[in-house]
Amino acid sequence: MLPALRISFAAESDIPAMAALVNRAYRGEASRQGWTTEADLLDGPRTDEADLRQLSAAPGATFLLARTAAGELVGSVYTKPEAPDLYVGMLSVDPTRQAAGIGRQLLAAAEAQARQAGFTDVLMSVISVRAELIAWYERLGFQRTGEVQPFPLHASPSIPKQPLELLLLRKMV
């Protein structure tokens, strides 16, 4: 059974908690409690407060947050219009709560946002060597576009441990 969550838009005051959540989900020892860790692929934080503020400042961009009934932040996802698609990225779920349907609910909320804004597709990028994560997105209806992008070394506090590239995935909504 999926947990009852409250999905809402992030506010400026949420940024410190969001940065902590994203970094827990992707990097360091805490991330190893879940299945989405990138700790073996990249060193350094996944993001920081300045990065989240910059992402939020893009026209039409937002973060959707998932909170428990008690108000605990357990997940987030970034959305940004990139015509003709709504870009969806940085899907993060607290590592101790992964595999409970939180990520699925956040993606459904992002897809609903895309439909309401008149987009027909959502687009995302995933590190190409993340086979288990790509397979999860494919089970949710995402398809590989065949497009590959270089890993953005200049736009991230992350330090790759090996050469990386991003695969683009798209889903009709």
N, C-alpha and C positions, 0 to 999 in steps of 0.2 A: 504494500500500500504506500502511495506517495505521501510524504509529509505535507501537512497544511502549511502553505507559505503565503506570505504577503509580498507581492511583487510591486515595486514602486520605482520612481525615478530617483537617482542620486542627487543629493544637494552638495554644495561646497563643503559643508561640515562632515560629510561622509568620507571625504578623500583619505584621511589618515587610516581609518578602519579598512577602506577598500585596498589601500596599498599593502597593509599587513595581510589581508586575506589573499590577495593575488600572489604575494611572495610565498606565503605558507603553502598555497596550492601547487606552485611550480618549482620552488627551489629550496635547497637546504634539507636538513634531516627531517623536519616536520612534513615536507612534501612526500617523503617516502611512506607515510602512513596511508596515502591514497594511491591511485593508479595513474595519475596524470603528471607525475614528477618529470621534470626536465633536468634534474640534478646531475645526471650522468652525461648530459649533452652540453650544458652551459654553466659557467660560474657566474657569480654576482647575482644581484637581485633581478627579478623579472621586470620590475617597475619601481618607481618612486613617486612621491607626491607631486613633484614638478611635472613628471611625465603624464600623470593622470589629469592634472590641471590643463596641460597643453592639449591632450586628446579631447577633453571636455569642451575646450574652447572652439573646436572646429564647427563650422556652421551645421546645425541640425544634429550634432553628435550628442549622445547621452550614455549614461550607464544605467542599466536596470539592476535593481538589487533584490535579492531574495532574503526575507527575514522570517524567522520562526514566529509563532504566535506570541512568544515572550519578547520579541524584538531583536533577537540575536541575528547578526549578519552572517549568513551561511553561503551566499553565492552572489556573483555579479557577472554581467556581460556588457560589453561595449557595442554600441551601434552607431553607424554614421552613414548618411546618404552618400553614395558614390554612383550616381546615375549611370546606368539604369537600374542598379542594384542597391540594396541596403547592405552595407558591410557589417558583419558580425564578428567580433573578435574578443580575445582575452576572457573567454568563458572560464570562470573560476568558481570552484566549490571547495569549501573547507575539507581538507584531506580526511578528517575523521568522519565525514558525512557523505563521502563519495559513494556512488553506486546505490543511492537511495532515491533517485529520480529528480534531484534538485536541478542538475544541468539540463535535463529534459524539459523541466518546467520553464527554466529561463529561456531556452531556445524557443519554446512554444510562444512565450511572451514576445520575444524579438520578432518571430514570424508574424504574430498578430500586429505588431507595430508596423512591420513592412506592408502588410495588406492595407491597414488603415491609412498609410501614407501614399498608397497607390503603386507601390513596388510589386513586381511580379516575382522577383527572385531575391534570395539572400546569398551573399558571397562571403567566403571566409578563406583565410590562409592558415595552413598547418605545416609544421616542420615535416618535411618529406620522409624522414626516417621514423616517424611516430606511427608505425603500422597499426598498433592497437587502437590508437585514437582515431586515425583515418577510418578504420573499419567501423568504429562506433558511430561516427558521423554518417557513414554510408548506410548503416542500418536505420538511421533516422531520415534517410531520403536524400542526403547530399550525394552529388556525383562529381567525380574528377573532371575538371575542365580541360586537362591536358596542358594547362599553362603552369609554368614554374617561374618563381621570382627569386632573386638572390636574398639571402638572409640580411636584414637591415642592420649592419654593424654600427652605423653612425647614429641611429635613432633609438638605441636601447642601451641601458646600463649592463646588458648581458655580455658575457665573454664566451664565445663558442669554444668547445674543447676539440672540435673537429669541423671540417667544412660542412656547412648547412645550407639548405635552400628551402623555399616555401612552395608548397603545392596549393593551388587554388581549387576550392570546392564550391559548388553552386547547388541551390535547391529552389525549385519553384514553390511559391507559397500561394 
